[in-house]
């Protein structure tokens, strides 16, 4: 039986990787959708199409998505058209109405944590609506779930992502990050929700094989989801950073202008700032890193710390966020994922499954207990 998968933004950075990975799977028919039919058709020529020939379709999610869903009748829709910060649930609602499963790569805090508002409608239609099938909160929850049995009480997590200078980061991803630079948001610190500001709270973390890199606070879905999911947690610090200190510190400086109210938001400057950052590509590398430090006590009440890293080379770091959508789509197609309703992508994919999904890429896990 063939499963038809419609990928929104299918020729973008994340969408193209998802399309290539899924097109080699037996029983899957891939439809690449986006506002440029020519770009979609160019990608389709690269795809395998084991079940049925892959296709491209012109689509604008704000205009003709219901029409395309009615005509194409996909079984699964994968939504990669960010930034999700500020987006509503129109795409997910259209998928529910069309009777197809929905997966997105959202990392917007309110977007992912609020997806349960569609739970009743999704269950009534018998579909799964999965939000946040990305590094946060899917990978981060998988790392925690994997290591949790080592703790009697997990008290603190300090974790983050350092992006390679020569990573092919898209405009939507850049705009999403810039949208909260300098802006206030709350995270759990010392057992209470306390206010921090985007890209501030400077810290330096050392990655195996990469050296030390600067990081600053980022607003992610985990900050809402994890205090409830992991009730013993007292502190959650998530940070992200640029590989080059000069770029990271430059953005840190701009964050103070936003915090002071002199600049409303850096998001409108995404294209210009991204172009300027590429002037320094020769000074950087294609190596990215993810870390998570977990601290608490073991079963005997003794202090315990566990460290986990993912080290990505050869420019493969941006493929980490797209892996959960690939895995979820395959699980739904194979009837291995039976859960229905609307929910964040936590507890859906194990760390072992995640790492298997990264096979073939220049990405290495480092377990350092």
VEXBAKOL-781301 format. One record per residue (C-alpha): z, y, x negated; residue in one letter. Coordinates in pm, whole numbers, padded with zeros to 5 digits, always signed. Each point is the difference from the previous one (the first is absolute). Example, Ala and Ser with C-alpha at 12.3 -4.5 7.8 and 13.67 -1.06 7.14 Angstrom:
// residues 2
+00780-00450-01230A -00066+00344-00137S 
This chain:
// residues 369
+00000+00000+00000X -00101+00340-00139X +00249+00286-00014X -00157+00345+00010X +00177+00267-00206X -00079+00371+00035X +00112+00209-00299X +00042+00371+00074X -00076+00200-00312X -00156-00319-00130X -00187+00152-00294X +00295+00206-00131X +00220-00103-00294X +00229-00227+00198X -00249-00099+00269X -00266-00114-00246X +00249-00220-00187X +00113-00155+00328X -00361-00058+00108X -00091-00168-00329X +00305-00226+00006X -00041-00106+00363X -00376-00048-00015X +00037-00307-00223X +00232-00173+00249X -00140-00270+00225X -00014+00083+00369X +00024+00379-00032X -00266+00248+00108X +00041+00344-00157X -00103+00329+00162X +00024+00308-00223X +00058+00317+00204X +00002+00366-00099X -00161+00336+00060X -00279-00068-00252X -00224-00287+00107X -00183+00019-00333X +00319-00058-00202X +00095-00287+00230X -00340-00164-00040X +00016+00039-00379X +00329-00192-00008X -00125-00266+00241X -00273-00091-00249X +00274-00106-00243X +00189-00222+00245X -00034-00376+00035X +00023-00071+00370X +00097-00369+00016X +00037-00009+00379X -00252+00258+00117X -00193+00275-00180X +00224+00302-00058X -00096+00315+00184X +00055+00374-00019X +00058+00234+00292X +00032+00376+00025X +00338+00089+00143X +00229+00302+00030X +00345-00108+00115X +00045+00329+00183X -00320-00038+00202X -00153-00341+00058X +00256-00269-00088X +00041-00134+00359X -00379-00026+00032X -00029-00192-00329X +00285-00232+00096X -00170-00076+00330X -00333-00073-00167X +00118-00183-00313X +00293-00184+00160X +00194-00050-00325X +00292-00242-00013X +00178+00207-00266X -00019+00369-00094X +00122+00123-00339X +00068+00375-00007X -00027+00157-00348X -00084+00359+00102X +00291+00200-00135X +00192+00211-00046X +00218-00142+00278X +00256+00278-00022X -00061+00203+00314X -00226-00261+00163X +00076-00129+00346X -00038-00354+00129X -00335+00048+00172X -00175-00260-00218X +00272-00258+00058X -00001+00070+00373X -00378-00043+00015X +00036-00335-00176X +00270-00115+00239X -00216+00101+00295X -00292-00186-00158X +00210-00314-00044X -00031-00019-00381X +00260-00024-00275X +00066+00317-00200X +00108+00043-00364X +00040+00328-00187X +00079+00108-00356X +00223+00286+00111X +00272+00131-00227X +00105+00287+00226X +00373-00025+00070X +00001+00095+00369X -00330-00177+00067X +00114-00341-00126X +00361+00010+00117X -00109+00117+00347X -00267-00265+00060X +00239-00199+00221X -00077+00253+00275X -00311-00213+00060X +00189-00330+00002X +00003-00061+00376X -00368+00084+00042X -00100-00223-00293X +00202-00294+00132X -00151+00041+00345X -00348-00029-00153X +00104-00283-00232X -00094+00181-00322X +00172+00086-00327X +00022+00366-00103X +00109+00005-00365X +00071+00333-00169X +00075+00063-00367X -00195-00295-00142X +00016+00167-00339X +00223+00042-00306X +00263+00167+00218X +00162-00156+00191X -00173-00339-00037X +00024-00059-00376X +00336+00170-00033X +00152-00211+00279X -00152-00316-00147X +00163+00072-00338X +00337+00061+00164X -00020-00310+00222X -00088-00212-00302X +00296+00116-00209X +00258+00047+00276X +00148-00353-00029X +00114+00088-00354X +00239+00259+00140X +00324-00032+00190X -00044+00368+00084X -00304+00212-00081X +00116+00361-00033X -00275+00207-00161X -00375-00007-00057X -00181+00234-00238X -00374-00056+00003X -00334+00169-00032X -00368+00009-00092X -00164+00162-00301X -00374+00047+00050X -00255-00029-00281X -00175+00324-00091X -00338-00172+00020X +00075-00176+00328X -00265+00059+00263X +00238+00169+00242X -00167+00123+00319X +00027+00342+00159X +00195-00132+00300X +00265-00158-00223X +00029+00319-00206X +00034+00212+00316X +00270-00233+00134X +00213+00044-00313X -00054+00375-00021X +00100+00031+00366X +00368-00062-00081X +00022+00157-00347X +00281+00257+00016X +00081-00091+00362X +00350-00113+00104X +00068-00349+00129X +00299-00232+00015X +00085-00315-00188X +00310-00218-00021X +00227+00107-00288X +00361-00111-00031X +00003-00147+00349X -00124+00318+00172X -00342+00144+00082X -00040+00294-00236X -00277+00256-00043X -00232-00011-00302X -00335+00168-00067X -00335-00153-00076X -00091-00040-00369X +00343+00131-00106X +00295-00208-00124X -00185-00054-00328X +00065-00334-00169X -00150-00190-00291X -00057-00375+00023X -00127-00236-00269X -00264-00257+00093X -00072-00311-00212X -00311+00066-00206X -00049+00349+00144X +00292+00197-00137X +00204+00267+00178X -00142+00202+00290X +00130+00281+00219X +00063-00052+00372X +00105+00217+00295X +00124-00060+00354X -00256-00109+00261X +00029-00035+00377X -00085-00357+00110X +00064-00228+00301X +00261-00200-00194X +00246+00287+00030X +00019-00058+00377X -00052-00378+00008X +00218-00131-00284X +00343+00140+00100X -00018-00212+00315X -00174-00302-00154X +00237-00020-00298X +00332+00114+00143X +00199-00022-00326X -00216+00262-00169X +00178+00322-00093X -00274+00174-00198X -00382-00002+00018X -00200+00200-00252X -00379-00026+00011X -00207+00203-00242X -00362+00023-00110X -00168+00170-00290X -00312+00080-00198X -00062-00168-00334X -00039+00327-00192X +00318+00206-00028X -00195+00326+00002X -00146-00082+00342X +00328-00129+00137X +00192+00306-00117X -00273+00231+00128X +00036-00150+00345X +00379+00017-00034X -00034+00373-00068X -00219+00047+00307X +00258-00189+00207X +00243+00287-00052X -00249+00245+00151X -00016-00219+00312X +00377-00041+00009X +00043+00379-00024X -00244+00054+00287X -00253+00185-00217X -00260-00272+00064X -00008-00181+00334X -00150-00326-00126X -00198-00130-00296X -00205-00239+00217X -00286+00251+00056X -00035+00022-00379X -00050-00377-00040X -00369+00015-00092X +00046+00283-00251X +00311-00148-00164X -00157-00346-00021X -00307+00147-00172X +00218+00192-00246X +00201-00313-00082X -00319-00184-00098X -00053+00254-00279X +00279-00184-00183X -00126-00355+00058X -00076-00045-00370X +00372+00038-00073X +00103-00276+00240X -00055-00369+00060X -00092-00244+00276X +00353-00150+00010X +00239+00031+00296X +00352-00126+00055X +00238-00090+00283X +00370-00053-00053X +00302-00090+00208X +00355+00000-00132X +00242-00180+00232X +00374+00047-00055X +00303-00150+00170X +00237-00293-00038X -00057-00375-00016X +00164-00265+00218X +00318+00025-00212X +00020+00376+00028X -00113+00065-00358X -00244+00286-00074X -00363-00105+00004X -00330+00176-00071X -00349-00145+00037X -00320+00172-00114X -00351-00078+00118X -00328+00152-00118X -00368-00020+00081X -00222+00114-00286X -00362+00069+00092X -00271+00052-00260X -00381+00037+00000X +00026+00251+00285X +00117-00270+00243X +00313+00186+00118X -00162+00146+00315X -00074-00353+00121X +00371-00074+00045X +00029+00208+00323X -00299-00172+00164X +00123-00357-00060X +00234-00027+00305X -00282+00086+00243X -00214-00273-00153X +00280-00255+00029X +00090+00101+00357X -00363-00021+00110X -00036-00350-00145X +00327-00114+00158X -00109+00129+00341X -00344-00159-00034X +00155-00336-00090X +00256+00025+00282X +00279-00011-00260X +00150+00327+00123X +00112-00050+00359X +00219+00306+00042X -00121+00244+00264X +00102+00356+00071X +00010+00314-00215X +00208-00003-00318X +00015+00123-00362X -00133-00242-00260X +00336-00122-00127X +00100-00366-00008X -00361-00095+00067X -00113-00076-00356X +00220-00158-00269X -00005+00114-00361X -00156-00333-00099X -00283+00054+00250X -00044+00358-00118X -00031-00102-00364X -00245-00276+00093X -00205+00265+00178X -00020+00195-00326X -00149-00294-00192X -00321+00085-00180X +00120+00354-00068X +00147+00132-00323X +00346+00029+00154X +00307-00167-00149X +00346-00042+00156X +00299+00032-00231X +00328-00153+00115X +00285+00143-00205X +00342-00107+00123X 
